[in-house]
Amino acid sequence: MVPLDTGRYVITNRKYRNVPILPDANDQTDIVAGTQEGEPGELWNVDLLSNGSYKVQNYGHSSFANSEYNARASPGDGVIGGTRPQQWKIIEMTTKGDY
């Protein structure tokens, strides 16, 4: 498995063809699905950490992607903007280049 490079990304939901957007810098704001390009909240800084996990920070508002309910995300949990970084596992899928 090839790790994802640290960098700035527009994240795309492959199934729904939309992007996660953080609408503002307020703590606990829901990250929403959007389709408009050019929104300041659509760019994400993804940083590979020394332990192999990642932190994901919104470029437009500087908030971090956090699990809605706790420090460990579960399937179906929402994602919100937060003031503190949370570590995420990002893995490559069976289609090369999809994570």
N, C-alpha and C positions, 0 to 999 in steps of 0.2 A: 504494500500500500504506500503510495506516494503522498507525503503530507502536503496540505494546501499551503502555498506560499503566503507569508505575511504580505498584506497589501490592502488597497482600497477596492471594494467590490460593490457592484449592484447585484444583489442576490435575487434570483428569479425562481419562483415556484414553478417547477416544470409541469406539474399537472394542470394548474389553473392559469399559467402564463401571466402572473402578476408579481409584484415586488412588495417586500415589507417596507413600510414607511413609518417613521416615527414623526407624528405631527407637531410635537413641541418638546421643550426641554423639561417639562414638569415631571417630578418623580411619580412613578406608578402609571404613567400614560400608556394605554394599550398601543402596541404596534399593530398597524392595520394594513390590509391589502390595498394596493393601489396600482393604477395602470398609467398614470401620467408621468412622463419623463420630465426631468429637470427639477423635481421637488428636492429641497435641501435635505430632507430626512430620508432620502432613498439610498444614500451612499453609506457604506459600512466599512470601518477599518477592522480587519481581521488580523490578530496578532498571535503567532505561534509562540507558546510559552515553553520553557525548558522541560516541563514534564510531559509534553506532547499534547496538552489541551490548548484551547484557544480562548482569548477574550474577544468579544465582539462589541465595538463601540460605534455609535452613530456619528458620522462625520459632520452632519449639519447641526446637531444639537448637543453633541458630546456625551449623551447618556449611553449607558451600557445595556445590552440585551440581557434581560433577566427572566427566569422562569416566574410565572405569575404567582405561584403558591409557595414555593420553597426553594431551597438551594439545589435540589436535585429535580430536574425536569422529568415529568412522566408523559407518556403519550397522551395527547389531547389537551395538555396544559397550554394556556395562553402565554404569550411573550410580551413583556412590558419594558419600558425604559426605566432604568434605575441609576442611582448615583454611585453604586459600587460595582466593580466588575464581578462577573460570575464566570466560572470556567465551563467551557463547552467542549464536547468531543465532536469533531468534524471528520467524517470518514468518506473515502471514495466509494461510490456505488459501482454496480456491475458495468454501467456505461462509463467508459473512460472519460474523465473530465467533469463528471457529475459528482457532487459531494452532498 
